[in-house]
C-alpha cells in the first residue's frame, strides 16, 4: 500500500474517473479537482477539491506538498473547428496547473499531451506543445504522454482506421503504426492508442516510484 498523494485534474472525465478508481485501489491518497456542482461525479474515496481549472488561485492550496499532479483536462471531442477552445481550455488549464503545482511544491507532473508532429489538428497540437513547454518551465520532474488517441466510452472511432493503417504500414515511419497494422491481434488498435511514456528533451531524469 502507498500513501503517496496524487492530485488529479479532469477527474470526472472518462479517463480521469477510471484512473482515480485505479489509484485508490492501489492505495494512493487521491485529491481531485472539480467544479462546484460536480462533486458527486467523482469516484468514491477521492478527496474533493472544488475550484476553477483555469484559475490556479482557486485550487493551488488543495494540492498536497510533494504530490504527483496528473493533468487530464481538455476540450471534449476535439476537432479543427474548436481552435479557440484549445487555447482557452487546453492551454489555459495546463498553464493554471503548472502554476498551481509550482506554488504547492509538487514533486512530479504528468501531462497527457498528443503525438506530434502530425498533418492534422494543428491548432490542437500547437496548444499541447505549448503546454509541454509550460510544464518543462516549472523545473518539476515531469512525464509527458503523447498518445495518438485514447480509446474509451464515446471515443472508439479510430478502430475503423485499422484497415487504413494496415494499408499504410509499409510506408509508415512510425514503428507503432507498422506493428499494429501488420498484426492480426484484435487489440492492436487499442494498444496503438494507449498512452506511452515519452521523455522530452527538457525533462530531467527521475527514478522515483509512483504514477
Secondary structure as GFF3:
##gff-version 3
##sequence-region A 1 211
A	DSSP	beta_strand	5	9	.	.	.	ID=ss1
A	DSSP	alpha_helix	14	25	.	.	.	ID=ss2
A	DSSP	beta_strand	29	34	.	.	.	ID=ss3
A	DSSP	three_ten_helix	39	41	.	.	.	ID=ss4
A	DSSP	beta_strand	47	50	.	.	.	ID=ss5
A	DSSP	three_ten_helix	56	58	.	.	.	ID=ss6
A	DSSP	three_ten_helix	60	62	.	.	.	ID=ss7
A	DSSP	beta_strand	68	71	.	.	.	ID=ss8
A	DSSP	three_ten_helix	80	82	.	.	.	ID=ss9
A	DSSP	alpha_helix	83	85	.	.	.	ID=ss10
A	DSSP	pi_helix	86	91	.	.	.	ID=ss11
A	DSSP	alpha_helix	92	104	.	.	.	ID=ss12
A	DSSP	beta_strand	108	112	.	.	.	ID=ss13
A	DSSP	alpha_helix	122	137	.	.	.	ID=ss14
A	DSSP	beta_strand	142	145	.	.	.	ID=ss15
A	DSSP	three_ten_helix	157	161	.	.	.	ID=ss16
A	DSSP	alpha_helix	162	168	.	.	.	ID=ss17
A	DSSP	three_ten_helix	169	171	.	.	.	ID=ss18
A	DSSP	alpha_helix	175	182	.	.	.	ID=ss19
A	DSSP	alpha_helix	188	193	.	.	.	ID=ss20
A	DSSP	beta_strand	197	198	.	.	.	ID=ss21
###
